[in-house]
Amino acid sequence: MSSSFSPNPISPSKLRSDLYSFPCEDEPSAPLVISVLASLVERTIARNERVVGECGVVALKDGRSRAFYSRHVLDMTIQSFLERFFRYARVAPPVYVVAYVYMDRLCHLNPGLKVCLMNVHRLLITSIMVASKFVEDRNYRNSYFAKVGGISTLELNSLELNFLFLMKFKLHVSVSVFESYCSHLEREVSFGGGYHIERSLKFMCGGESTSKERERRELNQLARVL
């Protein structure tokens, strides 16, 4: 799988503007977040496979987690796969960020589940579809997302159900959590110029835990004032 690098470096300010935008119908270029997220996921896969050696599907006892593993690796780069959802379903940048939060949260709640080449495409299509339902006012049917992702509607319906149970139905993403993940993506872009990302997804990424700590401090301060 080739790495998602671009000859044109992405600046944090450009990425920040992109992350909070919703594309027009005739927008020709894919959001910048796709390249950043693709590179981040690819490096996560590389690190997981160095540590585990293989995907570790044999060690998984949870049938819901095993459902995301494929017998064959899809011959498509992560970036190309993510771009399909923008091209055919007009998935907005904030949806990709929320999908990133979901994948992070999913792996935190299920430590035995490691993102690898055998499961990444099913994890991405499911997290993107669920995130789209959470973020967007109007959405395509599951059957359409399945067609874009190259799987059957029946399989995607099953993946969505497994995903929800593995997530313990914890789908809410607060504004502070969303912003912390955006900041994390911006920091990744800042390293070395462009988005030559060396760190992997941090399950649970510091973004969510930090934002929760900040919210608790704010509540404590408010309680003292009242």
VMD Tcl script that draws the C-alpha trace (Angstrom):
set ca {
  {0.00 0.00 0.00}
  {1.52 3.28 -1.07}
  {1.78 6.10 1.43}
  {-0.42 9.17 1.08}
  {2.03 11.96 0.42}
  {1.53 15.06 -1.66}
  {4.11 17.27 -3.39}
  {2.25 20.30 -2.05}
  {2.63 20.65 1.73}
  {-0.50 21.31 3.75}
  {-0.31 24.18 6.21}
  {-2.12 23.98 9.57}
  {-4.08 27.16 8.75}
  {-5.34 25.70 5.46}
  {-6.31 22.50 7.23}
  {-8.12 24.43 9.97}
  {-10.22 26.25 7.37}
  {-10.92 22.97 5.60}
  {-11.98 21.07 8.73}
  {-14.88 23.39 9.45}
  {-16.20 23.64 5.89}
  {-19.00 21.91 4.05}
  {-18.32 21.38 0.32}
  {-20.50 22.75 -2.44}
  {-22.05 20.33 -4.89}
  {-19.63 21.34 -7.64}
  {-16.51 21.36 -5.41}
  {-13.89 19.52 -7.52}
  {-11.07 19.00 -5.04}
  {-11.12 16.59 -2.13}
  {-10.84 18.04 1.40}
  {-7.33 18.34 2.82}
  {-8.31 16.29 5.85}
  {-8.50 13.19 3.64}
  {-4.76 13.25 2.91}
  {-3.88 13.91 6.54}
  {-6.19 11.23 7.90}
  {-5.07 8.70 5.29}
  {-1.42 9.20 6.21}
  {-2.22 8.96 9.90}
  {-4.18 5.72 9.46}
  {-1.47 4.20 7.24}
  {1.18 4.88 9.87}
  {-1.07 3.41 12.55}
  {-1.40 0.24 10.48}
  {2.36 0.06 9.95}
  {3.01 0.43 13.66}
  {0.37 -2.11 14.66}
  {1.72 -4.67 12.22}
  {5.28 -4.12 13.46}
  {4.15 -4.73 17.03}
  {1.66 -7.54 16.47}
  {3.24 -9.07 13.39}
  {-0.10 -10.00 11.88}
  {-3.57 -8.58 12.28}
  {-4.24 -10.76 15.29}
  {-7.70 -11.80 14.13}
  {-7.11 -15.32 15.44}
  {-6.69 -13.94 18.96}
  {-9.98 -12.05 18.81}
  {-12.70 -13.83 20.74}
  {-15.37 -11.17 20.20}
  {-17.45 -12.02 17.15}
  {-18.44 -8.39 16.73}
  {-14.80 -7.37 16.29}
  {-14.07 -10.29 13.98}
  {-16.86 -9.13 11.67}
  {-14.66 -6.26 10.44}
  {-11.87 -8.54 9.22}
  {-11.77 -9.48 5.56}
  {-10.15 -12.55 4.05}
  {-8.52 -10.42 1.39}
  {-6.88 -6.99 1.47}
  {-8.65 -4.47 -0.74}
  {-6.38 -3.30 -3.55}
  {-7.00 0.40 -2.90}
  {-5.06 2.98 -0.93}
  {-6.60 4.49 2.18}
  {-6.64 7.91 0.53}
  {-8.41 6.64 -2.60}
  {-10.96 4.87 -0.42}
  {-11.65 8.02 1.62}
  {-11.89 10.11 -1.53}
  {-14.65 7.85 -2.88}
  {-16.96 8.97 -0.08}
  {-16.31 12.60 -0.89}
  {-16.72 12.07 -4.63}
  {-19.88 9.98 -4.55}
  {-21.52 10.86 -1.21}
  {-20.21 14.42 -0.71}
  {-19.01 13.58 2.78}
  {-18.00 16.83 4.47}
  {-14.69 17.36 6.33}
  {-16.34 17.42 9.80}
  {-17.69 13.92 9.09}
  {-14.15 12.63 8.56}
  {-13.08 14.18 11.87}
  {-15.97 12.55 13.74}
  {-15.20 9.24 12.01}
  {-11.62 9.64 13.29}
  {-12.97 10.18 16.81}
  {-15.14 7.07 16.47}
  {-12.27 4.84 15.33}
  {-10.14 6.12 18.19}
  {-12.94 5.54 20.69}
  {-13.72 2.11 19.24}
  {-10.15 0.87 19.70}
  {-10.00 2.31 23.21}
  {-13.17 0.47 24.19}
  {-11.95 -2.73 22.50}
  {-8.18 -3.04 23.15}
  {-7.92 -6.31 21.24}
  {-9.07 -4.62 18.03}
  {-6.10 -3.24 16.12}
  {-6.45 -1.29 12.88}
  {-4.73 -3.26 10.12}
  {-4.93 -3.92 6.39}
  {-7.49 -6.68 6.92}
  {-10.04 -4.50 8.71}
  {-9.30 -0.86 7.93}
  {-11.68 -0.47 4.97}
  {-14.65 -1.95 6.83}
  {-13.86 0.16 9.89}
  {-13.64 3.28 7.74}
  {-16.85 2.78 5.78}
  {-18.80 2.03 8.96}
  {-17.37 4.90 10.99}
  {-17.86 7.35 8.10}
  {-21.46 6.29 7.56}
  {-22.34 6.49 11.26}
  {-20.51 9.83 11.58}
  {-22.44 11.15 8.58}
  {-25.71 10.28 10.30}
  {-24.51 12.10 13.41}
  {-23.25 15.25 11.64}
  {-25.30 15.70 8.47}
  {-28.94 16.79 8.28}
  {-29.58 14.64 5.21}
  {-27.94 11.32 4.44}
  {-27.77 8.63 1.81}
  {-29.27 5.24 2.54}
  {-27.11 2.41 3.83}
  {-27.49 0.74 0.44}
  {-25.80 3.70 -1.25}
  {-22.91 3.81 1.23}
  {-22.49 0.07 0.72}
  {-22.25 0.57 -3.04}
  {-19.64 3.32 -2.60}
  {-17.65 1.13 -0.22}
  {-17.87 -1.97 -2.38}
  {-19.76 -4.27 0.00}
  {-23.33 -5.55 0.18}
  {-26.09 -3.68 1.98}
  {-26.65 -6.72 4.18}
  {-23.02 -6.72 5.27}
  {-22.95 -2.98 5.96}
  {-26.14 -3.23 8.02}
  {-24.48 -5.97 10.07}
  {-21.26 -3.96 10.44}
  {-23.22 -0.93 11.61}
  {-24.98 -2.97 14.29}
  {-21.72 -4.52 15.47}
  {-20.09 -1.10 15.45}
  {-22.81 0.41 17.65}
  {-22.52 -2.35 20.23}
  {-18.71 -2.22 20.23}
  {-19.01 1.54 20.75}
  {-21.50 0.92 23.56}
  {-23.65 3.43 21.65}
  {-21.33 6.26 22.78}
  {-21.68 8.34 19.63}
  {-21.95 11.84 21.04}
  {-19.00 14.07 20.17}
  {-18.94 17.36 22.05}
  {-17.68 20.57 20.52}
  {-14.60 20.50 22.74}
  {-13.77 16.92 21.73}
  {-14.25 17.78 18.05}
  {-11.96 20.79 18.37}
  {-9.32 18.79 20.22}
  {-9.17 16.23 17.41}
  {-8.96 19.03 14.85}
  {-6.05 20.45 16.83}
  {-4.42 17.03 16.89}
  {-4.66 16.80 13.09}
  {-3.20 20.30 12.80}
  {-0.28 19.34 15.03}
  {0.38 16.31 12.87}
  {0.58 18.60 9.85}
  {3.05 20.87 11.66}
  {5.67 18.16 12.22}
  {8.47 18.52 9.71}
  {6.37 20.64 7.37}
  {3.57 19.13 5.35}
  {2.01 16.07 6.90}
  {4.89 13.63 7.28}
  {3.23 12.10 10.31}
  {5.31 9.88 12.58}
  {2.90 9.36 15.43}
  {0.06 6.89 15.25}
  {-3.52 7.21 16.35}
  {-3.44 7.36 20.13}
  {-6.24 5.15 21.37}
  {-7.77 7.02 23.27}
  {-6.14 10.07 21.60}
  {-5.13 12.75 24.07}
  {-7.70 15.00 22.45}
  {-10.73 13.39 24.01}
  {-9.32 12.80 27.47}
  {-7.90 16.32 27.60}
  {-11.20 17.90 26.61}
  {-13.04 15.89 29.25}
  {-10.58 17.03 31.91}
  {-11.09 20.62 30.76}
  {-14.87 20.21 30.97}
  {-14.58 18.83 34.52}
  {-12.40 21.77 35.57}
  {-14.89 24.21 34.09}
  {-17.76 22.51 35.93}
  {-15.81 22.60 39.20}
  {-15.04 26.28 38.71}
  {-18.70 26.97 37.96}
  {-19.76 25.05 41.07}
  {-17.44 27.15 43.22}
  {-18.84 30.35 41.72}
  {-22.44 29.25 42.34}
}
mol new
graphics top color blue
foreach p $ca { graphics top sphere $p radius 0.5 }
foreach p [lrange $ca 0 end-1] q [lrange $ca 1 end] { graphics top cylinder $p $q radius 0.2 }
display resetview
